[in-house]
């Protein structure tokens, strides 16, 4: 069985979205700056992304992430042409799916979504994607092995904070990888324990 990795892009001041989110701007005012490393065409970032997708067996996302991202993902899902399964944690499944072979809607909680994703992934990694609330639920429940943060060189000042809602106590991390590119610093940490 592979690792469970929480993966997200974040501003230097800890925001996953900028302020003033709307349906037209789901990442807030100029929030897509967090995704410059994916969208900017930089060769090094493209190679890194391809490598991470090659080790990916399945992903998990929340319903809001799905709703705001599916116009870009389309029927392939967030892993693009690799078409890795995506398990969407939601209270209610939508009436239709872009592709039933890629998208699965899970209405019975985060543990069920993880079990299904791990079964689909086999010995490859499961990534819990974006969505501060969902990410914090998985981290707080002790279900995440590693954090991968794509730290964008921007300060938002306000928006959706990533790590609010983790509860009391410290989460001990061990740095295991740092990769610098012009559009982001990619940081990977192993979770080693919680001091409650």
Backbone bond lengths (Angstrom), bond angles and torsions (degrees), N, CA, C in turn:
res aa  C-N    CA-C-N  psi(-1)  N-CA   C-N-CA  omega(-1)  CA-C   N-CA-C  phi
1 X - - - 1.440 - - 1.528 108.62 -
2 X 1.331 115.86 135.70 1.460 120.94 179.88 1.516 112.35 -78.27
3 X 1.314 115.00 -176.21 1.464 121.97 179.92 1.529 110.31 -82.53
4 X 1.338 115.29 160.01 1.462 121.99 169.90 1.521 106.09 -105.61
5 X 1.334 116.05 119.30 1.456 122.41 -173.88 1.519 109.26 -119.91
6 X 1.336 116.89 125.02 1.464 119.19 170.32 1.513 107.01 -87.04
7 X 1.328 117.25 123.49 1.455 123.61 -172.43 1.526 109.29 -125.50
8 X 1.329 115.69 126.29 1.464 118.80 179.08 1.518 111.12 -155.57
9 X 1.311 115.70 157.74 1.459 122.27 170.16 1.521 107.58 -97.47
10 X 1.335 115.87 144.33 1.455 119.52 -172.97 1.529 109.25 -149.60
11 X 1.339 116.49 146.96 1.460 121.07 173.75 1.525 109.21 -74.09
12 X 1.312 116.57 162.76 1.458 120.95 -179.16 1.528 111.59 -59.99
13 X 1.340 117.67 -28.58 1.463 119.77 178.65 1.525 112.94 -94.30
14 X 1.329 117.49 16.61 1.457 121.25 167.37 1.509 117.53 89.15
15 X 1.336 118.19 22.72 1.460 120.83 179.89 1.526 111.75 -105.90
16 X 1.344 115.44 138.35 1.475 122.19 177.04 1.513 112.21 -91.49
17 X 1.322 115.92 -20.26 1.458 121.43 172.65 1.512 107.23 -139.18
18 X 1.315 116.15 158.65 1.458 121.48 172.57 1.536 108.86 -84.32
19 X 1.307 116.31 174.79 1.462 121.65 179.25 1.531 110.71 -71.34
20 X 1.308 115.28 165.19 1.474 123.84 174.23 1.529 112.79 66.02
21 X 1.328 116.29 48.30 1.457 119.89 175.62 1.529 110.16 -66.56
22 X 1.302 116.50 137.53 1.463 122.91 174.69 1.529 107.47 -137.96
23 X 1.326 116.49 173.10 1.464 119.37 175.52 1.522 110.96 -62.03
24 X 1.329 116.79 -34.83 1.468 121.02 -179.97 1.531 111.57 -76.93
25 X 1.337 116.95 -30.91 1.465 122.87 179.64 1.529 108.84 -125.86
26 X 1.341 118.48 74.26 1.464 120.67 -173.68 1.526 114.22 -64.64
27 X 1.327 117.67 -19.09 1.460 120.15 177.52 1.521 111.50 -99.93
28 X 1.340 117.49 11.51 1.453 121.90 178.40 1.513 111.98 81.45
29 X 1.352 114.21 -178.25 1.461 120.86 -178.14 1.522 110.85 -61.31
30 X 1.312 116.13 114.05 1.460 123.46 178.31 1.536 112.48 60.86
31 X 1.346 115.61 23.67 1.461 120.53 -178.56 1.517 114.45 -66.98
32 X 1.313 117.42 -21.03 1.470 119.82 178.42 1.521 112.41 -65.53
33 X 1.349 117.08 -8.38 1.472 119.32 174.65 1.520 110.46 -58.45
34 X 1.338 116.65 -26.81 1.466 120.00 178.15 1.521 111.73 -65.18
35 X 1.315 116.45 -23.21 1.463 120.93 -175.85 1.526 112.87 -102.72
36 X 1.336 117.91 9.34 1.469 120.05 178.93 1.521 111.72 -54.81
37 X 1.326 116.84 -33.27 1.469 119.25 -178.73 1.523 111.47 -66.16
38 X 1.339 117.45 -27.16 1.468 121.57 178.04 1.522 110.64 -88.70
39 X 1.322 116.72 -42.25 1.465 122.11 -170.34 1.522 114.16 -92.23
40 X 1.343 117.67 -12.92 1.455 120.27 -169.88 1.506 116.68 -80.63
41 X 1.314 119.22 -8.31 1.456 120.79 177.67 1.522 114.86 81.01
42 X 1.343 118.17 11.09 1.458 121.57 178.02 1.530 109.35 -69.64
43 X 1.312 116.86 128.01 1.463 121.73 -175.31 1.524 112.47 -61.60
44 X 1.338 117.20 -42.54 1.469 120.17 -178.22 1.521 110.98 -63.44
45 X 1.338 117.42 -43.66 1.461 120.34 178.18 1.521 111.46 -65.83
46 X 1.318 117.61 -36.88 1.468 120.80 176.80 1.523 111.35 -61.93
47 X 1.334 116.05 -42.34 1.469 120.45 178.34 1.523 111.07 -64.45
48 X 1.337 116.52 -42.53 1.463 120.09 178.52 1.520 110.95 -61.14
49 X 1.328 116.19 -46.07 1.465 120.72 -179.52 1.531 110.82 -61.00
50 X 1.318 116.71 -43.86 1.471 120.08 177.92 1.525 111.32 -60.01
51 X 1.315 116.84 -41.13 1.466 120.47 178.99 1.518 111.88 -64.34
52 X 1.332 116.89 -42.37 1.466 120.28 179.37 1.523 110.87 -66.17
53 X 1.330 117.37 -40.28 1.469 120.06 178.49 1.523 110.76 -65.59
54 X 1.332 118.14 -34.06 1.468 119.85 -179.50 1.528 111.33 -64.90
55 X 1.330 118.40 -28.70 1.460 121.35 178.03 1.520 113.76 -92.42
56 X 1.321 116.25 2.52 1.463 122.14 -176.29 1.525 111.20 -89.81
57 X 1.334 115.23 131.82 1.458 119.52 176.22 1.515 112.42 -102.71
58 X 1.337 116.91 -34.42 1.464 121.79 -179.37 1.519 108.26 -165.57
59 X 1.337 115.97 161.91 1.456 122.17 178.15 1.514 110.12 -128.22
60 X 1.345 114.18 160.72 1.461 122.13 175.29 1.520 106.83 -129.74
61 X 1.322 116.87 137.05 1.461 121.90 176.79 1.518 108.81 -141.29
62 X 1.302 115.69 160.78 1.453 121.33 173.81 1.519 110.63 -85.22
63 X 1.305 115.65 168.55 1.469 120.69 -176.45 1.530 111.62 -65.03
64 X 1.335 117.73 -39.69 1.466 118.47 -179.66 1.529 110.76 -64.17
65 X 1.333 117.00 -42.52 1.461 119.75 177.00 1.524 110.12 -59.94
66 X 1.322 116.70 -43.42 1.463 120.76 177.38 1.530 110.54 -59.72
67 X 1.337 116.74 -52.13 1.470 120.67 -175.85 1.522 112.25 -58.86
68 X 1.345 116.61 -40.40 1.464 118.78 -176.67 1.521 113.09 -83.58
69 X 1.328 118.21 -18.55 1.468 121.06 -174.38 1.520 114.58 -104.68
70 X 1.326 117.95 -22.67 1.463 119.83 -174.59 1.540 113.09 -59.45
71 X 1.342 120.45 -28.88 1.472 117.26 175.10 1.530 112.97 -59.90
72 X 1.348 118.35 -31.12 1.468 121.58 177.88 1.521 110.89 -86.24
73 X 1.328 116.84 -37.94 1.455 120.30 -176.96 1.524 112.69 -70.05
74 X 1.352 116.19 -41.79 1.454 120.47 -176.09 1.518 112.01 63.94
75 X 1.311 116.66 -154.26 1.463 120.05 -175.14 1.528 113.23 -73.43
76 X 1.335 118.00 -16.14 1.464 120.66 179.64 1.521 113.32 -76.00
77 X 1.330 118.03 -25.06 1.458 121.16 -176.09 1.515 111.50 83.41
78 X 1.329 117.98 -177.67 1.466 121.14 -174.18 1.520 114.91 -67.31
79 X 1.315 118.80 -18.52 1.470 120.32 179.39 1.524 112.31 -88.97
80 X 1.335 116.63 6.59 1.462 120.19 176.65 1.513 112.41 65.56
81 X 1.332 117.15 -143.20 1.465 121.18 -176.07 1.533 114.16 -59.10
82 X 1.326 118.25 -18.40 1.471 120.26 177.80 1.529 111.04 -67.83
83 X 1.338 116.61 -24.65 1.475 123.49 176.21 1.525 113.41 51.21
84 X 1.325 116.18 48.64 1.464 119.65 174.47 1.524 109.03 -72.38
85 X 1.328 118.61 146.13 1.464 121.24 -178.49 1.532 111.71 -62.32
86 X 1.329 115.63 142.62 1.461 123.13 175.19 1.519 108.27 -121.12
87 X 1.327 115.85 126.48 1.461 122.42 178.14 1.520 107.53 -106.07
88 X 1.327 116.19 117.78 1.461 122.35 -174.90 1.521 108.92 -101.67
89 X 1.343 115.93 117.05 1.462 121.27 178.55 1.524 107.53 -81.21
90 X 1.344 115.84 123.70 1.459 120.34 -174.91 1.528 109.83 -153.67
91 X 1.317 115.48 158.73 1.465 119.77 174.15 1.522 110.69 -79.76
92 X 1.338 115.27 -28.77 1.467 119.97 -178.54 1.523 109.68 -147.42
93 X 1.313 116.17 128.08 1.465 120.46 179.18 1.520 110.27 -69.93
94 X 1.331 117.68 145.55 1.462 120.14 176.03 1.524 110.22 -69.09
95 X 1.318 117.04 162.01 1.462 119.70 -177.88 1.532 114.43 -66.34
96 X 1.334 116.91 -23.74 1.466 120.03 -179.06 1.523 109.25 -143.20
97 X 1.332 115.59 157.40 1.465 122.38 179.29 1.526 108.51 -122.66
98 X 1.342 118.21 145.37 1.465 119.44 176.61 1.526 112.83 -64.03
99 X 1.350 116.71 -27.32 1.460 120.68 -178.53 1.529 107.81 -165.98
100 X 1.317 117.24 108.05 1.467 121.58 -177.30 1.529 112.98 -65.44
101 X 1.327 117.95 -18.62 1.463 120.27 178.29 1.527 111.90 -80.67
102 X 1.331 117.51 -18.02 1.461 121.75 178.87 1.522 110.62 -104.15
103 X 1.318 117.99 -46.39 1.465 122.73 -172.47 1.531 111.79 -98.03
104 X 1.339 116.00 128.79 1.461 122.55 173.03 1.525 106.98 -127.60
105 X 1.317 116.98 131.31 1.463 122.22 -178.97 1.522 108.53 -101.66
106 X 1.341 115.12 125.35 1.455 121.98 -174.11 1.523 108.33 -112.67
107 X 1.338 115.93 119.32 1.466 120.06 -176.15 1.523 112.76 -108.32
108 X 1.336 118.06 4.76 1.463 119.42 -177.01 1.527 113.24 -115.96
109 X 1.324 117.40 32.78 1.450 121.58 167.62 1.513 117.09 103.12
110 X 1.342 113.90 170.40 1.458 120.46 -174.69 1.526 112.77 -70.27
111 X 1.325 116.97 -33.33 1.472 118.83 179.46 1.518 110.96 -66.37
112 X 1.327 116.34 -41.52 1.462 120.44 178.07 1.528 110.94 -63.02
113 X 1.336 116.32 -42.92 1.463 119.91 178.59 1.525 110.55 -60.41
114 X 1.343 116.48 -41.40 1.463 119.89 179.61 1.524 111.57 -66.65
115 X 1.318 117.70 -43.18 1.466 120.52 178.03 1.527 111.01 -58.69
116 X 1.331 116.56 -45.29 1.469 120.67 -179.90 1.528 111.12 -65.95
117 X 1.340 116.35 -41.31 1.465 119.94 -179.74 1.528 110.59 -65.55
118 X 1.345 117.44 -42.04 1.467 120.10 179.17 1.526 111.59 -65.55
119 X 1.320 117.03 -37.29 1.467 120.01 177.26 1.528 110.19 -63.46
120 X 1.330 116.59 -41.12 1.465 120.68 179.75 1.524 111.50 -71.41
121 X 1.343 117.55 -33.25 1.464 122.02 -174.78 1.523 113.08 -78.19
122 X 1.330 117.61 -24.62 1.463 119.50 -176.25 1.511 110.52 64.42
123 X 1.340 117.21 -123.37 1.466 120.07 -178.51 1.528 112.64 -93.38
124 X 1.334 117.81 7.67 1.465 121.52 177.81 1.525 110.16 -92.91
125 X 1.337 116.01 170.09 1.458 122.01 -176.30 1.528 111.88 -75.65
126 X 1.334 113.81 154.15 1.463 122.69 170.13 1.522 106.72 -111.16
127 X 1.320 116.82 129.86 1.450 121.42 178.82 1.516 109.72 -108.81
128 X 1.335 115.97 127.51 1.460 121.98 169.29 1.517 104.78 -91.92
129 X 1.341 116.47 117.94 1.456 121.49 -173.32 1.510 111.94 -94.37
130 X 1.312 113.42 159.42 1.444 124.61 168.18 1.512 115.57 2.19
131 X 1.256 119.31 171.73 1.446 123.34 -173.29 1.512 109.45 92.87
132 X 1.334 115.73 98.76 1.467 120.41 -176.11 1.516 111.37 -59.60
133 X 1.318 117.34 -43.51 1.457 120.31 -176.73 1.520 111.25 -62.81
134 X 1.327 116.59 -50.76 1.461 120.52 -179.16 1.526 111.18 -63.32
135 X 1.327 116.64 -43.92 1.455 120.21 178.98 1.519 111.79 -58.79
136 X 1.337 116.65 -44.84 1.471 120.10 179.18 1.522 111.54 -65.01
137 X 1.330 117.55 -35.44 1.469 119.72 177.07 1.528 110.63 -61.08
138 X 1.326 116.50 -46.73 1.463 120.31 -179.67 1.528 111.88 -65.76
139 X 1.330 116.77 -42.35 1.466 119.91 179.86 1.525 110.34 -65.80
140 X 1.336 117.12 -47.17 1.467 121.46 -178.44 1.527 111.74 -62.07
141 X 1.338 116.93 -32.07 1.470 121.06 179.84 1.525 112.35 -79.85
142 X 1.332 117.25 -2.98 1.465 120.26 179.53 1.513 113.66 74.39
143 X 1.339 117.11 26.31 1.460 121.21 -175.29 1.525 113.74 -100.57
144 X 1.331 117.51 3.70 1.463 121.93 -176.62 1.526 109.32 -111.86
145 X 1.327 116.72 133.27 1.468 122.36 177.96 1.522 112.48 -89.92
146 X 1.348 116.01 -37.50 1.462 120.59 -175.51 1.522 110.80 -140.64
147 X 1.344 115.14 153.64 1.461 122.49 171.51 1.518 107.71 -111.59
148 X 1.322 116.36 135.06 1.466 120.85 172.53 1.519 106.93 -124.19
149 X 1.320 115.44 114.80 1.460 121.86 -175.91 1.521 108.49 -114.26
150 X 1.330 116.01 127.89 1.460 121.98 174.52 1.524 105.44 -100.23
151 X 1.321 116.31 97.73 1.452 123.00 -171.91 1.523 109.66 -86.10
152 X 1.331 115.02 111.81 1.465 121.11 -177.21 1.529 110.23 -85.18
153 X 1.324 117.85 142.76 1.458 121.64 -179.18 1.533 111.49 -79.24
154 X 1.333 115.25 68.41 1.462 121.01 179.69 1.529 108.26 -153.28
155 X 1.332 116.37 147.19 1.458 122.82 173.28 1.522 107.48 -110.85
156 X 1.329 118.30 122.85 1.466 121.41 -179.32 1.530 112.14 -91.87
157 X 1.302 118.75 -30.86 1.452 121.15 -179.56 1.517 114.01 81.42
158 X 1.321 116.99 -31.43 1.467 121.49 177.41 1.525 108.25 -160.38
159 X 1.313 114.85 168.27 1.462 120.74 -177.59 1.511 109.15 140.92
160 X 1.317 116.63 -147.16 1.459 121.86 178.18 1.518 108.68 -96.62
161 X 1.328 116.85 112.93 1.468 121.29 178.95 1.514 109.71 -72.51
162 X 1.330 116.00 140.27 1.454 120.15 -176.68 1.508 112.66 -71.98
163 X 1.304 119.18 -51.60 1.450 119.64 -166.16 1.524 114.63 -103.19
164 X 1.333 118.28 16.26 1.463 119.83 170.70 1.525 107.75 -68.14
165 X 1.311 117.21 141.89 1.460 119.84 176.16 1.509 115.04 93.94
166 X 1.340 117.47 10.08 1.467 119.12 177.71 1.521 112.24 -81.23
167 X 1.323 117.31 -12.45 1.455 119.83 179.92 1.513 111.38 90.10
168 X 1.315 115.13 -173.28 1.459 122.02 -177.70 1.530 110.66 -80.54
169 X 1.317 114.63 164.20 1.458 119.93 177.50 1.517 112.09 93.13
170 X 1.311 115.05 166.26 1.464 121.88 -179.72 1.520 109.97 -103.22
171 X 1.300 114.97 145.93 1.457 121.70 174.70 1.524 106.44 -108.16
172 X 1.312 117.88 115.28 1.463 121.96 -177.98 1.520 109.97 -81.91
173 X 1.340 115.75 132.12 1.456 122.04 -177.54 1.519 110.01 -125.31
174 X 1.312 115.44 147.28 1.459 121.92 174.13 1.519 108.39 -116.02
175 X 1.339 119.18 117.81 1.472 120.12 177.82 1.525 109.49 -64.93
176 X 1.334 116.27 130.59 1.467 118.79 178.97 1.522 113.34 -122.75
177 X 1.358 117.27 -13.26 1.468 118.21 178.40 1.520 109.74 -162.12
178 X 1.333 116.26 138.94 1.461 123.00 172.54 1.515 107.49 -137.13
179 X 1.326 116.05 123.21 1.466 121.12 179.12 1.522 107.31 -127.72
180 X 1.321 117.00 122.06 1.467 121.54 -179.42 1.511 110.00 -99.61
181 X 1.330 115.42 132.20 1.458 122.16 172.06 1.534 106.42 -133.98
182 X 1.319 118.83 166.98 1.458 119.24 -179.68 1.540 113.73 -62.12
183 X 1.317 118.20 -28.73 1.471 120.69 -174.68 1.519 113.81 -96.07
184 X 1.345 118.47 -14.89 1.465 120.73 -178.70 1.525 109.98 -169.40
185 X 1.328 114.50 154.95 1.457 120.85 167.74 1.519 105.55 -104.81
186 X 1.311 116.10 120.16 1.458 122.01 -176.59 1.525 108.31 -94.53
187 X 1.331 116.05 117.15 1.457 122.67 -175.30 1.517 109.53 -115.65
188 X 1.314 116.44 136.63 1.467 120.69 176.70 1.526 108.43 -128.67
189 X 1.335 115.19 132.39 1.459 122.24 -178.36 1.518 109.54 -129.52
190 X 1.316 116.43 141.98 1.464 122.47 170.60 1.528 107.14 -93.28
191 X 1.323 116.90 133.60 1.464 121.00 175.35 1.524 107.23 -80.91
192 X 1.335 115.90 121.40 1.465 119.57 -175.86 1.516 113.32 -107.56
193 X 1.318 118.29 -12.24 1.465 119.31 177.03 1.511 112.72 162.13
194 X 1.328 115.09 170.96 1.462 121.71 -179.96 1.507 108.72 -125.72
195 X 1.331 115.90 132.75 1.471 122.23 174.37 1.512 107.47 -100.08
196 X 1.330 118.07 102.93 1.457 120.73 -177.80 1.519 111.86 -88.49
